[in-house]
């Protein structure tokens, strides 16, 4: 049985790091959307990343496993680099995530599409993590809009 080729092997270390950092950036973008970062959202993002890292047959396994290993510290590091002002912080995280467009363009369409869908479901799950009955009524309009990750173009 042949091992599946690594869809990320041709990327630079910087590009791979940006893919790994997408998860903490998405977490911080969504957690910041309502004006205050909720520990529930951060903790849920860490758990969700860890859970997704166990999908060994999934081509995204490597990205989630690498992110899960550093998620807690990386969130702290990236947050410390971000502006404190709400509008500036949202713009900062959005700009960082927009850089993923260039990396997605270097991936095969199937992998790029899988990442894109994965990031959007990740963002929505983070948005739902902050309260309400099963998170159902807790998503603010800002979180809902940002969870669509409009700064990242769908792969075509």
C-alpha positions, 0 to 999 in steps of 0.5 A, spaced: 500 500 500 502 506 497 502 512 502 498 518 500 502 524 497 503 530 502 499 535 499 503 541 503 510 538 501 511 543 496 510 549 500 515 553 504 516 553 511 512 560 512 506 558 508 506 551 512 506 556 518 501 560 515 496 554 514 497 552 521 496 559 524 489 560 520 486 556 526 488 561 532 487 567 527 480 564 526 479 563 533 481 570 535 477 573 529 471 570 531 472 571 539 474 578 538 467 579 534 463 581 540 468 586 543 471 581 548 474 575 548 471 569 551 475 564 554 469 559 552 471 560 545 478 559 546 478 553 550 473 550 545 477 552 539 483 548 542 479 542 544 476 542 536 483 543 533 485 537 538 479 533 536 480 534 528 487 532 529 485 525 530 482 525 523 488 521 520 485 519 513 483 526 512 489 530 508 488 536 513 490 531 519 497 534 519 495 541 519 490 540 525 495 536 528 501 541 528 496 546 530 493 542 536 500 541 539 501 549 539 494 552 539 494 555 546 501 558 546 500 560 539 493 564 541 497 568 546 502 570 542 498 572 536 493 576 541 499 579 544 501 582 537 494 584 535 492 591 536 487 592 542 482 597 539 476 593 536 476 595 529 483 595 528 484 588 531 478 585 526 482 588 521 488 585 523 486 578 523 482 579 517 488 581 513 492 575 516 487 571 514 487 574 507 494 572 506 491 564 506 489 566 499 496 566 496 497 559 499 490 556 497 492 558 490 498 553 490 494 547 493 490 542 489 483 544 488 481 538 492 485 540 498 484 547 498 477 546 498 477 541 504 481 547 507 476 552 506 470 548 508 474 546 514 476 553 516 468 555 515 465 550 519 471 551 525 469 558 525 462 557 526 463 552 531 467 557 535 462 562 534 457 558 537 461 556 543 460 562 547 453 560 550 446 559 549 442 553 549 447 549 545 450 555 543 444 556 538 442 563 540 449 566 542 451 567 535 452 575 534 451 578 527 458 580 527 460 573 529 455 570 523 458 575 518 466 573 520 464 566 521 463 566 513 471 568 512 469 573 507 477 575 507 478 568 504 476 566 497 473 560 495 478 555 491 476 555 484 
